[in-house]
């Protein structure tokens, strides 16, 4: 028996959209943060110090690690964008191609490898 009431969108549909957009945006934002040197913070393992944003390594203190900051920046941005996408109407959410979830990271992989050229040059 139908009561004629409109049912709400199931949460799994919204979470699926969030996960899809998060995965796509995380890959893009990670590469952008890496290439533009935009970590949320810099970790200095030699002195166990954390600096906000980008901070160069200091002499005699060991290397500076930006990877954790890039992950945090990309995760925060992707979470915000994924949350906004989950709030979109269902007819718009259904238009996001699932193929982007694997296509975007595959396309960005050569860019990421190129950004690491500093570590594998032959000089």
N, C-alpha and C positions, 0 to 999 in steps of 0.2 A: 504494500500500500504506500503510495506516494503522498507526502504531506505538502509538497510544493515548496518546501524550504530549500534555500540554496546552501549547499554544504561548503565549508571552508576548504581551501587548498591543503592537502595533506602535508605535514611537516617534512616528510621525506623528499617531496618534490622541491621544496625550498632548500633543503640541505644539499640535494644533488646539484642545484644551481650554484649554491655557495661553493661547493667543492670544485666544480668545474671552473668557475671564474677564479677561485683562489689559485688553482693549479696553473692556469694560463697566466694570470697576473704575477704570481710569484716568480715564474721563470723570467718574465720580462723585467720586472723590478730588480731582480738579483743581478742581471747583466747590466742594467743601467747603474745600479749602485756600485758595481765593480768597476765599470769603465769610467764613471765620473768621480770615483773615490768618495762615496757618500755613506760611510758606515754610521750607524746610530751611535756607536761607541768604539773605542780602540782598547784592546786588552794588551797589557805588557806582562807576559808571563815571568820574565826575569825578576821583576819587582812586585808582581801580583797587584798591579795597579790598573784601574779602568779610567780612561779619560772620555769625556763626551765628544762625539763627532770624530773627525779625523785628527790624529796626533802622530807626528813622526816619532820614530824610535830615537831615544836619547843615547848619546855615546856611553859605552860601557854598561848598558842595561839590557842588552839583548834585543831581539827583534820585536816589532810591534805586530800584533795580529788583528787584521781587519775583518776576517772571515765571519766571526761571531756578530759583528756589527752589521755586516751586509745581510746576514740571515735575518737578524732582528728587524732591520729596515724593510726588507722585502716581505717578511711575514706580516708586519704591521700594515703596510700598504695593501697587500693582497687580502688581508682580513677585512679591511674597510671596504675595498671594492667588491669583495665577495658578499659581504653583508648588504651592501647597496643593491647588488644584482638579485639577491634573494628577495628583496622587497618589491622588485618589478612585477607587473602583472604577468599572469601565466602565459598569455599569448606572446608576449615579448620574450620571456624566459625560454620558451620552447624554440625560439629562433636561433639560439646560440649553438653553433655547430660543435658536436662532441669531438670531431676530428682535431679541433684546435688544442685539445688536451695533450695530444702527442706531437702534433705538427709544430707548435710553437717551440717547445724545448729542443726538438731535433734541428730546427732552423737556427736556433740561437747557440747551439753547441759549438759550431766553428768560431763564432764571435767570442765565446768564452775561452776557447782554446787560444785564440789570437791574443786575448787580453793577458794570458799567462806567458807570453813569449819571453818576458824578462827572465823567467826561470829556466828556459831551455835553449837559450842562444849559445852559439859555439864560439865564444871569444876567449 
